[in-house]
Amino acid sequence: ARDDLPAVQRLKAALDAAGITTWFDMDRLEGGDDYDRKIRGNIARCSYFLPVISATTQRRLEGYFRREWNYAVDRTLGMADGAVFVLPVCLDDTTEAAAVVPEKFKAVHFSRAPGGEPPADFIRRLQELINARRA
């Protein structure tokens, strides 16, 4: 959700600093882009999808980010059970049980990045997943 933009920018900066290539629509959409098509295409090609969950997303029962979340869930339909793709990141104390997210998100552990500051173990885990995929 746009209200979480500063925290999401901090999260992206931390991932970029760790050498993890990220795609963030605010940085990568340009004038004239068919943004829905471009976002769907990037979700279809990305290695991992990190939905950002917060009190803000809890309050917003409708928003474009929810469409993006559903595009990611749709992609998982073609994946093997247990395949790691969705890695929810929570910016605050929203619990998995209370989160207003697709059920597929609730099936996996939420990582915590308070205020957009990811802990070292989250970055390490993501690097391990990326490295394993490349091997």
C-alpha positions in Angstrom: 0.0 0.0 0.0 1.3 3.5 -0.9 1.1 4.6 2.8 3.9 2.1 3.5 6.1 3.5 0.8 8.9 4.8 3.1 9.2 1.4 4.8 9.1 -0.5 1.5 11.8 1.8 0.1 14.0 0.9 3.2 13.3 -2.8 2.7 14.2 -2.5 -1.0 17.4 -0.6 -0.2 18.5 -3.2 2.3 17.9 -6.0 -0.3 19.7 -4.1 -3.0 22.6 -3.4 -0.6 22.8 -7.2 0.0 23.1 -7.8 -3.7 19.6 -9.1 -4.1 18.0 -7.8 -7.3 14.6 -6.4 -6.7 11.8 -5.2 -8.9 9.6 -2.5 -7.4 6.9 -0.9 -9.5 7.6 2.6 -8.1 11.1 2.5 -9.5 10.6 0.5 -12.7 7.4 1.9 -14.3 7.8 4.6 -16.8 5.4 7.0 -18.6 3.3 5.1 -21.1 3.8 1.7 -19.6 0.9 -0.6 -19.4 1.5 -1.0 -15.7 -0.8 -4.0 -15.1 0.8 -5.9 -18.0 4.3 -5.0 -16.8 3.5 -6.0 -13.2 1.9 -9.3 -14.2 4.9 -10.1 -16.4 7.3 -9.4 -13.6 5.4 -11.5 -11.2 5.3 -14.3 -13.8 9.1 -14.1 -14.1 10.4 -13.4 -10.6 12.1 -15.9 -8.5 10.3 -14.9 -5.3 7.3 -12.7 -4.4 7.5 -10.6 -1.2 4.1 -9.3 -0.3 4.4 -6.5 2.3 1.8 -6.7 5.0 1.0 -4.1 7.6 -1.7 -2.3 9.5 -2.2 -0.2 6.4 -2.9 -3.3 4.2 -5.2 -4.5 7.0 -7.4 -1.4 6.7 -7.5 -1.4 2.9 -9.9 -4.1 1.9 -9.5 -3.0 -1.7 -6.4 -1.8 -3.6 -4.2 -2.6 -6.5 -1.7 -4.4 -4.2 -4.4 -7.0 -3.6 -4.6 -7.7 -7.3 -0.8 -8.2 -7.3 -1.1 -10.6 -4.4 -3.6 -12.6 -6.4 -1.4 -12.7 -9.5 1.3 -14.2 -7.3 -1.2 -16.8 -5.8 -2.3 -17.6 -9.4 1.3 -18.3 -10.3 1.7 -20.8 -7.4 -1.1 -22.9 -9.0 1.5 -24.3 -11.4 4.1 -25.0 -8.7 4.8 -28.1 -6.8 3.6 -28.3 -3.2 6.2 -27.0 -0.9 7.9 -24.8 -3.6 9.1 -21.6 -2.0 7.8 -18.6 -3.9 5.7 -16.3 -1.6 7.7 -14.8 1.3 5.4 -12.5 3.2 7.1 -9.6 4.9 5.3 -7.9 7.8 6.3 -4.3 8.7 4.6 -4.3 12.1 3.0 -6.5 14.7 0.2 -7.8 12.4 -0.2 -11.5 13.1 -0.4 -14.2 10.5 -3.8 -15.3 12.0 -5.3 -11.8 11.8 -3.8 -10.8 8.5 -6.2 -10.0 5.7 -4.3 -11.9 3.0 -4.9 -14.8 0.6 -4.9 -18.2 2.4 -1.8 -19.2 0.4 0.1 -16.4 2.3 -1.1 -17.7 5.7 0.3 -21.2 4.9 3.8 -19.9 5.2 5.8 -18.1 7.9 5.8 -14.3 7.8 9.1 -12.6 8.1 9.3 -9.4 10.2 10.9 -6.2 8.9 9.8 -3.6 11.5 9.5 -0.3 9.7 11.1 -1.8 6.6 14.3 -2.9 8.3 14.9 -6.6 7.5 16.8 -8.6 10.0 20.1 -10.2 8.9 18.6 -13.7 9.1 15.9 -12.8 6.5 18.4 -11.4 4.1 20.6 -14.5 4.6 17.7 -16.8 4.0 16.7 -15.0 0.8 20.4 -15.1 -0.4 20.4 -18.9 0.3 17.2 -19.4 -1.7 18.6 -17.4 -4.6 21.9 -19.2 -4.6 20.2 -22.6 -4.4 18.0 -21.7 -7.4 21.1 -20.7 -9.4 22.9 -24.0 -8.6 
